[in-house]
Amino acid sequence: MKDILVGRQQILDTQMQVFAYEILFRGKDFDLSEKEGATSATNQILTDTLLEIGLNSIVGSSKAFVNFTAQNILEKTPLNLPKDRVVIEVLEDVTVDLRIINNLREFSQQGYTIALDDFVFTNEWLPLIEFADIVKLDVMAMPLADTLLMIEKLKPYKIKLLAEKVETLEEFNALKEAGCELFQGFFFSKPNIVAGKRLGVNQTSAIRLLGAVNKSDVEFDELTQIISEDVGMSFKLLKYINSAAFALPRKVESIQQAITYLGLAQVKLWVNILTMTSIADKPGPICQNILIRGKMCELLASQHEVDPSQLFLTGMLSALDCMLDMEMEEALEQLPIADEIKQAILNREGIAGEILSSVLNYERWELSNQNESQVLGALNSDIYLESINWTDEVLTNLQ
């Protein structure tokens, strides 16, 4: 697995909930962007990743969009995969001929979902629309007005429209209104800046708690008092520690008991997670991404002799602007945190900044931007998958 980098990108519905994930992959000897290696790359990911790791470890119960080349389609590679879990994504550089059409029609008749990537309205691709299920539109490849015209032309067909590379909330709203049902891009991880916005009472309280528990000199008794003064926090902590995840022989009934059992470090971690998720009045997929980012930073920190808890916090706070819908500098001013954390987030300074930069590049699948060879060498699919599994478990126990 360390020779293969596996990533995923969320595909959301109109309610900004996860519909599926597109599986992304890159290996030492192949790259999907290189046409010659694309077929072997797909085969490699199917054998070494999807089948070895298991789809559930990568996408949970959601469907997985997998890119297939012309050769993959001609060899009927998709038939090796479960039709209820995998979406056959036909790459835009596939030359559509009678053999391609017939094979894709066969896949469709057998119950597979067919998606056409970076669709352009040409005579060559028209036969595929008759049985395709999803058409992906690259909104960065043309002006928004042209994309909207394309949507109108496609409305007579029985297909779902997926807008990819959506970069802003304004684009998302316009495309949703025009008829797109699925969306892919980074609009959900960018702040929707609201000028003159004031934080709500609950957000302010959560930020104060976040700052207090992350003081370098916070003590056991002070942490107990901070949590005890917040009824909601107390209830959630006791619910968490009494969950099936711990399988305790006796029920924990006090905050002091809970902190004694978990220890200072684990309670700080738990409070960081709970306060950050309560700050963000955002859809679940955004909180999921933030936790994955924080965990990846933490795991990399342990390989670079940096305080893991500090790096976990750095990863989570790097999304503070998105969570609060304000400029990052203004958002960080609300928190009494160490200056090195602020500089890592704002200017990517120090080893924390390098780790955060690497994790963000991995998250956005911009691996060519990686210049930190030491960090990149430690960043692999094992870390990413561990972070995904950990996040799923945490979110389940916090419900």
N, C-alpha and C positions, 0 to 999 in steps of 0.2 A: 504493500500500500504506500510506502514512503516514496516510491518512484512514480506514483500517480497522484496528481492533485485533483480532488473531487470538490465541486462546489454545487450550489443550487441557487436558483433565483425564484422568488415567490411570484406566482400568478394569482392575482386577486380578482374577486368579483365586484359587483357594484357597491356592495356593503363593506368593501375593503377587508374581506375575510379570505383566507387561503382557499383557492380552488384547486391548485396543483402547484408543482415545482418543475422548472426546467432544470434538468441535470446538466452540469457543466463539468468538463474534465480536460485535463492536459497531462501529458507524460513526457518523460525525458526524450523519447524517440519519436513522438508524434504531436501534432497540433491540429485541431479541427480547422484552423484558418488556412492550413496548407492542404490544398486539394488532394495531393497525392497520398497524404497520410490520413485523410479523413475516414476512409473506410476501415482501415486497421484500427484507427482510434476508437471508432464506434464498437467494433468487435472486442477491443481490449476492455472498454468500460463495461460491456455486457458480461464478459466472462470474469474479469478480475474484480469488478466492483458490484454491479447490480446482483449478480448471482452469488458471489462470495460473501459480501457484506449483508445483502438482503435489502430489498426496497424499503422495508419498514424502518430500517436504521437511518435511511437517508431522507425519506419523505413521509414517514409515518403512514397514516391511512389515506393520504392524498395520492392523486395520480402523478405520474412522472412523464414529462415531455422529454423524449429522446430524439436527437438529431440523426437522421438516416440519409446516407448518400445514395446516388443512383445505383451503385454496385450493391449496397446493402439491400436495396429494394429488389433488384434483379435476383439476388441470391435468396430472397425471402427470409432474411435474418429476423425481421420482427415476429415471425411465427414462433420463434423460440421463447417469446415473452408472454406473460399473462395479459390477455386483452382487456381485462377489467382494471388493470393497474397502469398500463403504458399507453401514452399517446404517441403515435407515429408522426414525427415532425419532418416534413419533406423539405430539405434544404433548397434555398433559392437558386443555387447553381445547378440543380438537376435538369438535364436536358429531357424534356417530356416527349416521349415517343409512344408508340402503340404498346410496347412491352411494359413500360412504366405504368401506363394507364391501366392495362389489364391486371397487373399485379396489385396495384393500389385498390382497384375495384374489388379484387378478391379479398384483400385484407378487410375492406369495409363490409363486405358481405358476411365475413366470418365474425363480425362484431367489434373490430378494432376501430378506435377513434383516429381520424386522419386530420392533421393540421398542416396548413401550407404556410411556410415561413416567408417573411418579407414579400408578400404577395404584390404582384403588379398585374393590372388588367390587360392581358395580352391573349391573342387567339391560342397560343401554345398552351396556356394554363386553363383556358375555359372548360375543357372536358373534365378537369379535376374538380371543379366547383360543383359539378352535378352530384358527387357523392362525398365530398369533403365535409367535415363537421365543423372545423374551425379555420378561420383565415386570420393570419397575423399581419398587421399593418405597422410598418416602421414609421413612426410619426416624425422621426428626425430626418428621414430621407426626402421629405417634401414639406412645403409650407402647410400649416394647419388647415388652411382653406382648401387645399387640394386633397388632403386626407378626408375632410368632410364630404367632398364631392365623390370620392371613392366609396365612402360608406353608403351614400345614396345609391350608387350604381349596384352595390352588392345586396341591398335590402330585399330584392325579389327572391334571392336564393335562401334556402333553408340552412343557414350557417350561423355560427356564433362568431362575432368579430372580436379579435383580441388586439388591443393597441399596445405595442411594445415601445420601449425607450421613452416612456412618459416621464417627463422631468419635473413638472410643476403641478400643483393642485389645480390651477386654472385649466391646464390641459386635460387633466382627469375629468373635471366637471363638464367641460365642453364636449369631450368624446363620449362621456356617459349619456349626456343629453342627446347626442347625435345617434345613439343606438349601440355603442360598444358595450359588451357585457363582461369582458375580461380585460385585465390590465397588467402590464409588466413594466417595471422601471424603478427609479429611485425617488419618485415624487413623495412617497410616504416617509422617506428618511431625510427630507430637507425641511427646514423650518418654514412655516407659513407665517411670515413676520406680520404681527399686528401692531401697528404704531400706537404708542401710548398705552399699551396693555398693562393692566395691573393684575398681580397674582391673586387668586382666590384665597380665602382663609385657610382651607385645607392644604393648599399648595404651600403657602407660607409656613404653616406648622410643620409640614413634612420636610421642607428645606432646612428649617432650624434643627430638626431632629437629625437630619443627615449630617449637618455640620458638627453637631455635638458628638455623635457617636464616632466620628472619624478624627477627633482630636487625638494627637499622638499620646497625650497623657490621660485619656479617659480611663476611669477606674470602674471596677466591678459595681460598687455601690451606686455610683453616679449613673451608670447605664441602667441599673435596675430602677432607679427613680425616674429616669427619662421615659422609659417604656411604661411604667406603672401609671404615669400621669396621663397617658393617652389610652382611653378605654378601647378604642378600635384596635390599636396596636397590641394591647395586652390580649384581647380576645383572639386575634389572629396568631400571635405567638403560641398561646396555649393550644389552639386548634392544630397548629403546625406540629408541635412537638408530640402531641397525642395522636398524630396520624399514623397510618399503617407503615409509613416509611421508617419509623423508629421501633415499632413493635415493642414498646416498653411493657414490662410486667405490671406496673402500677401507673395510674393516671397522675400526671403532673398537674398540680392545682394552684401553683403560685409562680409569679414572675421570677422570684429568687431561685426557686427550684429549677425552673427552665434554664436560666442563665448558668446555674451551677452545672447542670447536666451538659449543656451545649459547649460551654466555655466562651471566653470573651471573644475570641477570633470568629467563631461560628455565629455568635449572636450579632456581631457587627456586620458580618456578611449577610445574614438574614435581614437585618434592619435596612441595609443598603438596598437590597432587592425590593423589599416591601415599600419603602419610601419612594424609590424611583418609579415603581409601577403605579403608585398612587398619585404621584406628581403628573404622570402622563395620562391625560384624558384622551387616549388614542386607541385605535383598534388593536386587538391582540397581536397581530403579526408584527407590529412595530415593537411592542415590548419583547416579543420573542427574539427579534433581531438584536435588540440592545443587550439582552442577557447572553446571547451567543457571543457577541463581540466582547463583552466583559470577561467571559470565561476563557475565550481564546487568549486574551491579553494576560490573564492570570496564569494559564498553563505555560505560555512562552516566558513569562517572568521567572518562573521557577528554573528555567533552563539558562537564564542569564544573570543569576544571582541578584535579582531585584525583588523587593517585597511584593509577593503575589497579591496581597490584599489591596495594596496601593494601585497595582496595575489593573485589578478588577474594577476598582472605583474609577480609574482613569478611562477605561473602556466604556463604562456606563455613562459617565459624565460627558463623554464626547458626543452624546446625542441630546444633551440638555437643551440646546437651542430648539431642536425639533419638538421636544416634549413640552416646552414652555412657550413656543411660538414667539421667540425673541432672539435678538442677536446674541451670539455666544459670549462676547465680552460682558454684556449686561447680565446674562444668565449666571455666569460664573461669579459675578460680584455679589450675588445673593448668598454665596457659600464661603465660610471661613475654612478653606482647605489649603493644603501646602502649595507653595508657589511653584514647586517643580511639577505638580499635577496640572496647574493652570498653563504653564509654559509648554508642557507636553501636548496639551489639547490645542492651544492657540497657535503654537509655532513649531510643533513636532520636535522639541528640543530634548536632548538626553536620550538614554536608552529607552525610557518610557515612550518618548515621542517616536523613536524608530519602531518600536513594537506596535504602537497604535497605528502608525502609517502602514506597516506591513499587513496588519489585520484588516484595515479598511480597504487596502488594495485587493486582498483576497476576497473580501466580502463583495466588492464591486467587480470582481474577476478582471482586474487590471494588473495582471501579473507581470506584464512588460514594464510596469512602472517601478518594480522592485529593484532597488539599488543596494539595499542593506543585506548583503550576502549572508552575514552571520545570522540575522533574524530569519531570512528566507530559508536558510538551510534547516532551521529548527521547525519551520512552519510546514505542516504536512496534513494529509487527510485524516490521520489518526486524531490529531488535535481538534480538527474541525468536527469530526463525527462525535467525539467525546463531548464537545461543547453542545452539540445539538441534543444528544441524549440527556445530558445533565439539565439543560434548559427545559426540555419536555417534562422531566421528573419534578423540577422545581415548580413549574406552572401548575402541574397537576396537584401538588401538595398545598399550593396556595389557594386553591379554589374552595 
